[in-house]
Amino acid sequence: MGKARFVRYSAPVPRLASLFRRLILPVLLLLVLLAFAVGFGAVARRAAVAAQAAESMRAARTHARLLESELQKFRLLPLVLDEYPDVRAALQTRSDASPAARRLDGKLALLAARTGASAIYAIDPAGFTVAASNAGRADSFVARTYGFRPYFVQAIRSGHAEYFALGNVSGRAGLFLARRIMDGPRVLGVVVVKVEFQGIARSWAAAGGTTLVVDRRGIVLIASDPALRFTTTAPLSAAERAAIRASLQFGDKSLPPAPFAIAGTGGHDRSGQPIVVGTVAVDLPGWRLLHVVGLAPAFRAADARVRSATFALAVLLAALAATAAWRAARAARARDAADQLKAEVARRTIELSDANDQLRIEVAERERADRRFRAAREELAQANRLGSIGTITAGVAHEINQPVATIRTYAENAATLLDRGDAVRAHGNLSAIVDLTARIGTITAELRRYARRGTRDVGPVALADVLDGTHLLIADRFRAAGVLLERALPAAPLPIVLAGRVRLEQVLVNLLQNALEAVTGRPDARVRLSIVAQQDCVAILIADNGPGIAADLRDTLFEPFITGRADGLGLGLGIARDIMIEFGGTLEPVTSPLGGAAFRATLVRVVS
């Protein structure tokens, strides 16, 4: 019964464990995505706030510089007017009807038009306006009394004043720049320049964001959005509002709260959306310039980046999970396959052991066959060289007979000269005999070396020595046949090539003999040996003006026992190509520049 219960209740446990393993990975992935989204979202929003704050401060500094530049320009006007003779003349008359006052009206109008000032006017000590740039218009300041205005009172008392307020006549807000005019100790009056900032506000609006200029009480004096002027960014007490109404600084404006609350460099707008504020002090007592930027667009962009990054991470994690599942399944299949493979390996091991024994026997037999083949090929090459010697023996004998006959003549002459007592000339004849004997030794040494069984070593060989040896072996055959052997060699010293000297001479002798036999009997018989040296290889071209290669033999030139001559064996070209391949070079038929047949042998150049 105990065993039966174990069998019955043990089955669900593996199923539960497998189900748990399948569920734990998706849950972990979801937790990772959630943590990433929350963490990256917070980082992205902080970065957005920092970027917007930096941008807001940059814009605030730029706008403040523009405002201060405008202020500096207009602050110079009262100083200039203090030195203006017509201003003093008009103020001394204390009458708006004097000729001096009328002249000043025109000059002030011209100055206001050129500088962009809203109005320029002169007030006598009693507060009576004697001249103005807007004289003659419906809103003219001439003959009006401004003795109650704070800027006039302060200028009379302290010498100058800067006061922002609504105009009594125009109702337009502006900054009043006032300066006292003196004649020695006597006060002549006050000159006033009114500046309005609509142009600056429009340029701020074009730059984006919201730009405000507020006084020490938080009242908006200048704004890129006209609807925000004369609102408050900070609450005003009842006493402050009463004092403002009594001064008529802002007329009957109600000074409502601005549509956002500012606290330091941040805050929120009326809908509760966060904002950042760049704050810069302005060169007027208590004035500050604020540049307000809403964070909602930046937060939307940051949230979009978070969503994109989260989606990319989800795709990556899904790919990793799929890869892990695939690798797990593959591992399971691999384990099953491994078990099957072990059994198969055990069976195949026995078979391979038997096969290996047989293979070792076959390899040993193949190596013996290869050695036999190489030995046979070397014997064939040696036989080819010996066969060539038979064809060049007559020429070599002629090369030897000439110096032997000359030696005999020199010896007879030397004996005669000695009999005559002419030892000097006899010594010259004997020296010539020594040189001719050395010449015979060179010829016979070259013939012995060519006939010897060559080694299979490959190394640096002087091409000039190879050509000299080849010429010594074959030149007399060309002379006996009356065939011109042209040698087109480069002017510079011939290069060093990678080869074996004896076997390379065998290749060249074979090619030259074939060319000689092809042109023998032709009235204009020619054979040319030329060399083209390149940076990494050297090409030796042997060409003739014979009948060329028959079309039916071109594809089988290098096969054994294929020949175009009745008395040929057809072995020379095949042996020559095998030798060139062992040197790391090539041998191939090419188009003859003389019109017959041509072969090009290419060798590796040894660069020192």
HUPE-V33315 format. One record per helix or strand of 3 or more residues. SS is the DSSP state (H for helix, E for strand). FROM is the first residue (numbers start at 1). TO is the last residue. If there is no record, write none. Layout:
# HUPE-V33315
ss->[SS	SS]
from->[FROM	FROM]
to->[TO	TO]
This chain:
# HUPE-V33315
ss->[H	H	H	E	E	H	E	E	E	H	E	E	H	H	E	E	E	E	H	H	E	H	E	E	H	E	E	H	H	E	E]
from->[2	85	99	119	128	150	160	173	186	198	210	219	226	238	260	266	274	288	296	423	459	463	484	496	501	526	537	551	572	586	597]
to->[82	93	115	124	132	158	166	183	195	207	214	223	228	247	263	269	281	294	420	451	462	481	488	499	519	533	544	556	582	591	606]
